[in-house]
Amino acid sequence: MSTPSTTPALEIVGARLELGDGDARVHALDDVSLRVDPGEIVAVVGPSGSGKSSLLAVAGALAKPDSGIVRVHGTDVTALAKSAATRFRLTTIGFVFQSGNLIAALTATDQLRLAARLAGNRTADPAALLGSVGMAHRADHRPDQLSGGERQRVGIARALVNDPSLLLVDEPTAALDRASSHDVVRLLAARAHEAGVAVVMVTHDHDVLEHCDRVLEMTDGRLGERVLAA
Ligand SMILES: Nc1ncnc2c1ncn2[C@@H]1O[C@H](COP(=O)(O)OP(=O)(O)OP(=O)(O)O)[C@@H](O)[C@H]1O
């Protein structure tokens, strides 16, 4: 029997996803397989339109592949009905978006409180989480009072509020300068390595790949391991 430590955080086997109609039909995912274990941070790179967002959508139970298996922490998310998939996402998967995707009117603390409430989590500790991403001193600030890097840190804290097994991260450094980009990806890597969260990060930013355990490359819907140049 498998134990929690040996259950992959994410396991995709032979996923195929076609999008569009007629001549515009494309293989967004073409026989994609991927295993990510707890504590790993994996980067996915590749040209625009190669299928990276589709991979995150399928991994995050936002889209069902036409065929193949997607297990998150042992649960086959392709078998879940829509409402069950939503519930599963709220409790097991964290999402981090390009610019933090924060709500303009809410302070950092309230961003986390709202996320916890939506997931029915009464034990979340927003203050401790903001402290863990170096944002305790900005707890009462709204997004427009924060720098891009600080917004991204709050976005990461919010994604962690429900203690997810899997963190799916889409272009977290797109709006950041070089120093903030390194800080944010270093932070993600630390969460993976210290808290055992599995992180899958889509990025165009080759500068930050050094912080990742593995780099995968998508080309025309296919996923391959990429060997980093020394
Ligand atoms: N809703 C849709 N209908 C039709 N085709 C789509 C749809 N969404 C994406 N596609 C196509 O599927 C392929 C994969 O798109 P996807 O967004 O996953 O790529 P990507 O690597 O994330 O691109 P980018 O880096 O530009 O965000 C592309 O050819 C895209 O044009």
Ligand as a Chemical Component Dictionary entry (heavy atoms), coordinates in Angstrom:
data_LIG
# 
_chem_comp.id                   LIG 
_chem_comp.type                 NON-POLYMER 
_chem_comp.pdbx_formal_charge   0 
_chem_comp.three_letter_code    LIG 
# 
loop_
_chem_comp_atom.comp_id 
_chem_comp_atom.atom_id 
_chem_comp_atom.alt_atom_id 
_chem_comp_atom.type_symbol 
_chem_comp_atom.charge 
_chem_comp_atom.model_Cartn_x 
_chem_comp_atom.model_Cartn_y 
_chem_comp_atom.model_Cartn_z 
_chem_comp_atom.pdbx_ordinal 
LIG N1  N1  N 0 -10.200 27.638 -26.331 1  
LIG C1  C1  C 0 -9.423  27.280 -27.338 2  
LIG N2  N2  N 0 -9.934  26.942 -28.533 3  
LIG C2  C2  C 0 -9.151  26.567 -29.554 4  
LIG N3  N3  N 0 -7.808  26.447 -29.468 5  
LIG C3  C3  C 0 -7.236  26.767 -28.312 6  
LIG C4  C4  C 0 -8.002  27.208 -27.177 7  
LIG N4  N4  N 0 -7.146  27.459 -26.148 8  
LIG C5  C5  C 0 -5.915  27.194 -26.634 9  
LIG N5  N5  N 0 -5.958  26.786 -27.907 10 
LIG C6  C6  C 0 -4.810  26.367 -28.733 11 
LIG O1  O1  O 0 -4.211  25.267 -28.071 12 
LIG C7  C7  C 0 -2.782  25.321 -28.179 13 
LIG C8  C8  C 0 -2.157  25.322 -26.801 14 
LIG O2  O2  O 0 -2.509  26.535 -26.152 15 
LIG P1  P1  P 0 -1.963  26.896 -24.692 16 
LIG O3  O3  O 0 -2.672  28.151 -24.254 17 
LIG O4  O4  O 0 -2.074  25.720 -23.806 18 
LIG O5  O5  O 0 -0.414  27.235 -25.006 19 
LIG P2  P2  P 0 0.685   27.986 -24.116 20 
LIG O6  O6  O 0 1.948   27.230 -24.297 21 
LIG O7  O7  O 0 0.171   28.156 -22.725 22 
LIG O8  O8  O 0 0.807   29.415 -24.796 23 
LIG P3  P3  P 0 1.258   30.837 -24.149 24 
LIG O9  O9  O 0 2.687   30.690 -23.726 25 
LIG O10 O10 O 0 1.094   31.789 -25.309 26 
LIG O11 O11 O 0 0.322   31.142 -23.018 27 
LIG C9  C9  C 0 -2.481  26.575 -29.002 28 
LIG O12 O12 O 0 -2.307  26.192 -30.355 29 
LIG C10 C10 C 0 -3.733  27.413 -28.841 30 
LIG O13 O13 O 0 -3.923  28.249 -29.977 31 
# 
loop_
_chem_comp_bond.comp_id 
_chem_comp_bond.atom_id_1 
_chem_comp_bond.atom_id_2 
_chem_comp_bond.value_order 
_chem_comp_bond.pdbx_ordinal 
LIG N1  C1  SING 1  
LIG C1  N2  SING 2  
LIG C1  C4  DOUB 3  
LIG N2  C2  DOUB 4  
LIG C2  N3  SING 5  
LIG N3  C3  DOUB 6  
LIG C3  C4  SING 7  
LIG C3  N5  SING 8  
LIG C4  N4  SING 9  
LIG N4  C5  DOUB 10 
LIG C5  N5  SING 11 
LIG N5  C6  SING 12 
LIG C6  O1  SING 13 
LIG C6  C10 SING 14 
LIG O1  C7  SING 15 
LIG C7  C8  SING 16 
LIG C7  C9  SING 17 
LIG C8  O2  SING 18 
LIG O2  P1  SING 19 
LIG P1  O3  DOUB 20 
LIG P1  O4  SING 21 
LIG P1  O5  SING 22 
LIG O5  P2  SING 23 
LIG P2  O6  DOUB 24 
LIG P2  O7  SING 25 
LIG P2  O8  SING 26 
LIG O8  P3  SING 27 
LIG P3  O9  DOUB 28 
LIG P3  O10 SING 29 
LIG P3  O11 SING 30 
LIG C9  O12 SING 31 
LIG C9  C10 SING 32 
LIG C10 O13 SING 33 
# 
